[in-house]
Amino acid sequence: MITVVKPGLLTSVMDLGRPGWQRHGVVCGGAADRFAARVANTIVGNDEGAAVLEFAQLGPELVFAHDTLVAWCGGDFDARVGGEYLPRDKAVRIRTGEPLWFGPARAGLRGWLAVAGGIDVPLALGSRSTYRRAGIGGFHGRRLQAGDQIPLGTASAWALARMQATARVSPWSLRPETFVPAPSPGKVRAVRGPEWDWFTGEAQELFAATGWRVSKDADRMGARLEGPTLAHSDKREMISEAVPEGAVQVPAGGQPIVLLASRQTVGGYPRIACVASVDFGRLAQLAPGATVQFEWVSVETAHALTLARERNLRRAHLGLARLGG
């Protein structure tokens, strides 16, 4: 059991989302960086799809009813446990009654905290993810509040063995961003969108040449970008259709919107590009005021990067299994 002393900002229960319901008007949702959540779960011996706590800008203060193992991944937060520094991307043993505290983000925007056994809230449409607009999933369908008592599942034998280790902090770490080669600093990789040819030649050139500023109109649904106007080449209108995470839509005003994990189920704006899935984690860390630039890759390259990352995660699983004997 976890007791929430202070909830921080936008702290909620998330897993890998609820795919398969989009055709019924239910968003997929889930962690804003599902790969980071998977890695955090791997570090504490959970199934990759176990529920975690996601927080943004300011993390929570928590107290645990029993000794446990935790790991967090994400942006650069000042994190402490029992007054000691809590390192990112490592397995850390927490003692009964010991406070775990996250301060404000010093860089980036979001973090994900995995606890051995996972967050054990009821499933809603096959997922434990919070969908606040519908009031379902997570902990009573809402963000966490002070005084909440969050149930935990049963820790794995692997996690229990790590909790008996002499060291409080694991000597090894798994960093989500190291599983695949990174793009150039400040950039995210993207492929051309289905409606690429709906835009003028100037707009096509500006899209990748511009350092776009993330506006204050950014949340888990998407991030509106500020920069030069991207003009449509004609007045065509598209029929609304399903939209994927990472799609870059351009409304009539010409300012692009990058869609994130809690995007709407359908959209009718032309898509000039779609961010490669290996860089969704970079999108999740873009705070208002941050600058991002797009770097073109081929569809084949985007697929190859995803496959390479999955292979490396499987290798990490094998390595940790050997560590458990």
N, C-alpha and C positions, 0 to 999 in steps of 0.2 A: 504494500500500500504506500502511495505517495501522498503527503499532505502539501497542498499549495499554500505557502506562506504569503508570497507575493506573485501575482500572475505574469508580471511583465507586460509586454504589448503583443497582442494578437497570438498568444500562446494557445495552441489547440492540438488535438490528437489527429495524426495523419498516418496513413499507410501508403500503399501504391495506387490507391484510387479504386474507382468502380467502373472499369471498362465494360462495354456491352450494353450500357443503358442510355447511351447518347441518342439513339434513335427514338427513345421514349421521352426525350427532353431533360434527362438527368445528366449533369456534367460529370466528367470523369474525375476531376479533382485529384486528391492525393497530395503528397508532399510536392512542394514547388521544385525540389530537386530530388527526384525519386532515386537517382543513383547514389547520392550522398546518404539518403536514408537507408538504402540497401547496405552500403559499406558500414555505416554505424551499427546496424544490426549484426553484420558479420563479425565485427570486432568483439561483441559481447556474446557470441554464440547463438544468436537468434536465427530463426528463419528470416530470409531477406524481406518477406512481406509483413513482418510483425509491425504493429503500430508503434509509432514514436511520438515524441512531442516536437512540434515545430514552433519556433518563436521568431519574431522579427523586431529589429531595432533595439529592443531591450528584453533580455531574457528573464526567466522566472527565478524565484527563490523557492526551493523545495526541501522537504525533510522526508526521509525514508524510514518506514516502520521496522525494516529488517536490513541486515547486511546484504549488499547487492553489488552488481558490477554494472558500470555505465560507460558510455562512450558518446562523444558528440563530434559532429562534423559541420562544416559550413563556414560562415564569415569569421572575421577576427573579433571575438568577444573577450572581454576580461572575465574569466571564469574562475571561481574559487570553490573549494570544498574543505570545510572545517578550517577556513582561514588560509589554506595552502592553494597554490596555483593548480588549476585543473587543466592539463594539456589537452589539446585537440587531437583527434584521430588516434587515441590510445585507449586501452581498457584500464579503467580505474576502479579500485575497490572502495565502496562507500560503506561506512559503519552506521549502525542503527542510531537514529536521532541526529546524525551529522548534517548540518545545513549545506546545501549545494546552491550556489548563487551565480547568476550571470549578470554582468553589467551591460552597459550600452555597447552597441557595435562600434568598433574603432575603424573597421573597413568592411565592406560588404553590407549585407542586410539581414540575412536569415541564418538560423542554425537548426540542427536536428539532434535531439538527445534520445539515444536508445538505452533501454534498461533491460537487463537480463530477464527473460520471460515475456517481454513485450507489455504494452499497455492493454489490459484485458477488459475493454468496454464491449458492449454488444455489437454484433454485426448489423448493418443496415444495407440492404441490397448488396450483400456480399462483401462489404468493406467497413472498416472502423473509422474511415476518414470523416472529418467534420465537414459538413456542407451547411454553412450558417444560413444561407439565404432560404433553404428549405427546412432548416431546423432539424436535420437528421444526422445520424452518425456521431462519432466522437463522444464527448462527455455531455450528454443531454443536448446535443446538436448546437453547442455554443463554444465560444472561447472559454478558457479556464478563468476561475475567480478565486480570490483568497478564501481559504477554508475548504476547498474541494478536496475530496478523498478519492484518489485515482487508483483503481485496482490494477494489480500486476498479475501476469501469468506465471507459470512455473519455469524457473530457470533450467537450462539444459545441463546435462552432466558435465559438458565441457566448461560452461560458465562456473559451475560449482567448484570444479577443480581449480580454475583460475583464482577463485576467491580464497582458496586455501594457500595460494602462493605467498612466499615471503614478501615479495615486492608489492607495494601498494599500486604502482603504476607499471604497466607492461613495458618491457624494454623495446618492443617493436611497435610499429604504427602502420596504419593503412590510410593513405591520403587519397580521397576520391579523384582529385585533379591530376594525380600522377599515373593513372591507369591508361592514359592515352596521350600522345604528344599534344601540347597546348598550341593554340593559334598565336599569332603575334599579340604582344601586349595591347590590351584595350579593345581587342576585336573578338567577334564571334563569327564562326563559319556558317555560310548559308548557300543554298541552291536557288536557282531562279524559280519563281512561282508560276502557277498555272496561267496567270493573266499577265505575265511579263510583257507580252507584246501589246498590251493595252496602254502602255505608258510611252510618252514621247522619248526620243533618243536622249534629250537633255536629262529627263528624269532618271532614265536608266543609268546614265553616267554619274549623276549626283548621288544616287542611292549608296553606292559603294565608296564614293570619294568623300562623303560627309562624315564628320564626327558628330553623331546625333546626341542631343542632350535629353535625358529622361526627365519628363515633366512631373509635376506634383500629382498628376492624374495617373497614378500607377498603383496597382494592387495585385492580388493573386489572379485576377482575370486577365490583366494585360498591362502593358506600359505604353503610354502615348509618348512619342518621340518628337522633339522640337528641332527644327532645322529648315532648310529650303523647301519650298512647295514642290511636291512631285505631281506634275500635271498628267492627266489622262490624255491619251492621243485623240479620243473621240468621246461621244456621249453615251456609249454603250452601257447598259445596265445588266448585271448578271442575276440569275436566279439563285436565291439563297440555297446553300448546300452545307454539308458538314464541314467543320473547320478543325484542323489539327493544331496541337500545341506547337508553338514556334512559328506559326504562320504570321507573315507581316502584311496586314491589311492596310489599304490606303483609301480612306473616305474621300468624299468630294472636296474637302478642304485641303487635301494634299499632304497632311501630316500623318506619318505612318504609326500604326499601333501593332506592337508585338504581342501575340496572344500567349498566355501562360497557362498554368495547370488548371485553374478554375474558369477557363474561357467558357463562353456561351456554346451551346451545342451546334448552332448553325449561324452562318453569316452571309451577307450579300455584298461585301466590299471586295474589289479586286485585290488579289494577293501578288505583290511584286516579288516576294521571296519567301522562303521558309528556312528557319535556322536549323542546322544539323543537330540531331538529338544529342550528340556528345557535348554540345555547348549549352544545353538547357540550364545546366547548373550555373553557368556564367550569367544567363538572363536572370535567374532567381536572386542573384546578389546585386543587381542594379538598383541602387537607391535613387530617389529623386535628386536630380542635380548631377548624377554620374553621366559620363560620356561613353558612347559605344560606337564602334565602326564595324561595318560588315565586310567580310572577306569571302570572296567567291570560291567555292569548291564544286567539283562535279558530284553528281548523285553517286557515282561509283566510289569516289573518295569518302563521301559521308557514310556509305554502307561499310566500307573497309574500316573506318575509324570505330564504328559501333561494334563490329565483330571483334576487332583487336581489344577493345575495352572489356568485352564480355569474356574473352579468353583469359585476359589478365586477372579478372575477378575470380574465375574458376581456379586459376593457379593459386591465388591467395587462399581460397577455401581449402585446397589440398595442403598447402603449407601449414595452415592453422590446425587442420585435422592431425597432421603428423606431430605438431606441437603438443596435442592432447594425448599422444601416445597410442 
